[in-house]
Amino acid sequence: MRPTQWSRLVAVAAVAGALTWAGLRTWVVGGGYEPQLPWTMIAALLLIAVVVVGAGWPVRQWVRGDRARRIDALRAARTAVLGKASAYAGALLLGWFGGQVAHYAAHVGIDARRERMWLALAAAVASLLVAAAGLLVERWCRVPPERGPHEEPGPPDRVEQG
């Protein structure tokens, strides 16, 4: 599995944000209601970030050399996939809530929309934390390349010329 690239996450967030802003604007101009955003959404996103980090912590400890507790290889692989999925989901949600922030910011003079803008902004920050937690856990799950007993320490991508 290749590490998640920041540029892809930024692209996902930017595209989702633009589509959300355009879709929400079109929806409201057409007479539709703006979506409600409960505070529980923010709490749920923060809980997800904590759970992802909590799932990755034992794998991190094992990779760093604390072998007191056995870690199943399948569990470590699943944790890495959880990290990657969380990074992409966080980026997608960041775009979704960021698009809402952009929509409501245009009408910040209206109290109800200003309140929704602050809720969407808080949800965007929580989504960013989910993405960051995913990237962090994915990084924790990387296993350093193995070296033979007679190899010198060096960069992992060093190629021996003979």
C-alpha positions in Angstrom: 0.0 0.0 0.0 1.4 3.4 -1.0 1.3 6.3 1.5 -1.6 8.8 1.0 -0.5 11.9 -0.9 -1.4 15.3 0.5 -2.1 16.6 -3.0 -4.8 14.0 -3.5 -6.5 14.9 -0.2 -6.3 18.6 -1.1 -7.8 17.8 -4.5 -10.6 15.7 -2.9 -11.4 18.5 -0.5 -11.3 21.2 -3.1 -13.6 19.4 -5.6 -16.0 18.4 -2.8 -16.1 22.0 -1.6 -16.7 23.4 -5.0 -19.5 20.9 -5.8 -21.1 21.5 -2.4 -21.1 25.2 -2.8 -22.5 25.1 -6.3 -25.0 22.4 -5.4 -26.2 24.2 -2.3 -26.5 27.5 -4.1 -28.5 25.9 -6.9 -30.7 24.0 -4.4 -31.5 27.1 -2.4 -32.2 29.3 -5.4 -34.5 26.6 -6.7 -36.6 26.9 -3.4 -35.0 24.0 -1.4 -34.2 24.2 2.3 -30.7 24.4 3.5 -29.5 21.3 5.3 -29.5 21.3 9.1 -26.2 20.7 10.9 -26.5 19.4 14.5 -23.8 19.8 17.0 -23.8 16.1 17.4 -22.1 15.8 14.0 -19.1 17.7 15.3 -18.9 15.5 18.4 -19.2 12.4 16.2 -16.3 13.5 14.0 -14.1 14.2 17.0 -15.0 10.8 18.4 -14.0 9.2 15.1 -10.6 11.0 15.2 -10.0 9.7 18.7 -11.0 6.1 17.8 -8.7 6.1 14.8 -5.8 7.3 16.8 -6.6 4.8 19.5 -6.7 2.0 17.0 -3.3 3.0 15.7 -1.5 3.5 19.0 -0.8 -0.2 19.7 0.5 -0.7 16.2 2.8 2.3 16.6 4.1 0.9 19.9 4.8 -2.5 18.3 6.6 -0.9 15.3 8.7 1.2 17.6 10.0 -1.9 19.4 7.6 -2.5 22.3 6.9 -6.2 21.6 5.4 -7.0 25.0 2.0 -7.3 23.4 1.6 -9.3 20.2 0.0 -7.5 17.3 -1.6 -9.6 14.6 -0.3 -8.7 11.1 -3.9 -8.6 9.8 -4.8 -6.2 12.5 -1.9 -3.9 11.6 -2.9 -4.0 7.9 -6.5 -3.2 8.8 -5.4 -0.3 10.9 -3.3 1.1 8.0 -6.4 0.8 5.8 -8.5 2.5 8.5 -6.0 5.3 8.5 -6.1 5.7 4.7 -9.9 5.6 4.7 -10.1 8.1 7.5 -7.8 10.5 5.6 -9.9 10.4 2.5 -13.2 10.6 4.4 -11.9 13.5 6.4 -10.9 15.3 3.2 -14.3 14.7 1.6 -16.1 15.9 4.7 -13.8 18.9 4.9 -14.9 19.8 1.4 -18.5 19.2 2.2 -18.5 21.5 5.2 -16.1 24.0 3.6 -18.6 24.4 0.8 -21.3 25.1 3.3 -19.1 27.6 5.0 -18.6 29.4 1.7 -22.3 29.4 1.0 -23.2 30.8 4.4 -20.4 33.3 4.5 -22.0 35.2 1.6 -25.0 35.8 3.8 -23.3 36.4 7.2 -25.5 39.3 8.0 -28.5 37.0 8.6 -28.3 35.6 12.1 -29.5 32.1 11.2 -27.0 31.8 8.4 -24.2 33.1 10.6 -25.0 30.4 13.2 -25.0 27.8 10.5 -21.7 29.1 9.1 -20.1 28.7 12.5 -21.4 25.2 12.9 -20.2 24.3 9.4 -16.8 25.8 10.2 -16.5 23.7 13.4 -17.5 20.6 11.5 -14.9 21.4 8.9 -12.2 21.7 11.6 -13.4 18.4 13.0 -13.2 16.8 9.6 -9.7 18.1 9.2 -8.8 16.4 12.5 -10.2 13.1 11.1 -8.1 13.4 8.0 -5.0 14.3 10.2 -5.7 11.3 12.5 -5.9 9.1 9.4 -2.6 10.3 8.0 -1.0 9.9 11.4 -2.2 6.4 11.9 -1.2 5.4 8.4 2.3 6.7 9.1 2.5 4.8 12.3 1.7 1.6 10.5 4.7 1.8 8.2 7.2 -0.9 8.9 10.8 0.1 8.3 12.6 -2.1 5.7 14.4 -5.0 7.1 18.2 -5.1 7.0 20.5 -8.0 6.9 22.9 -8.6 9.9 25.9 -7.3 7.8 24.3 -4.3 6.1 25.2 -0.8 7.0 22.5 1.6 8.1 21.6 4.0 5.3 18.7 5.3 3.4 16.1 2.7 2.7 16.2 3.3 -1.1 20.0 2.9 -1.4 21.0 0.8 -4.3 24.3 -1.1 -4.1 26.6 -0.7 -7.1 29.0 -3.6 -7.7 
